[in-house]
């Protein structure tokens, strides 16, 4: 996202509304970020996406430690399957 100095989704959608860029977003994101000047086009034949979270093995960040169970809880609440795999 940082090609245009974008740091979050709100900035990305703002650039789209200015005609500076285009992107492909999940339907769930489009539903939450309706904005004047932005047109969403449903792409019927896109394959499902997979989100993968990775971090350095030696990380001791409490934020990183909290991210994985929080993401798994959100996925479970939406009926999405989760898998946890440790690799080195």
NORMO-V120200 format. One record per residue. BURIAL is # if it has 24 or more other ideal C-beta (glycine too) atoms within 12 Angstrom, else .. Layout:
burial: {BURIAL/BURIAL}
This chain:
burial: {./././././././././././#/#/./#/#/././././././#/./#/./././././././#/././././#/./././././././././././././././././././././././././././././#/./././././././././././././././././././.}
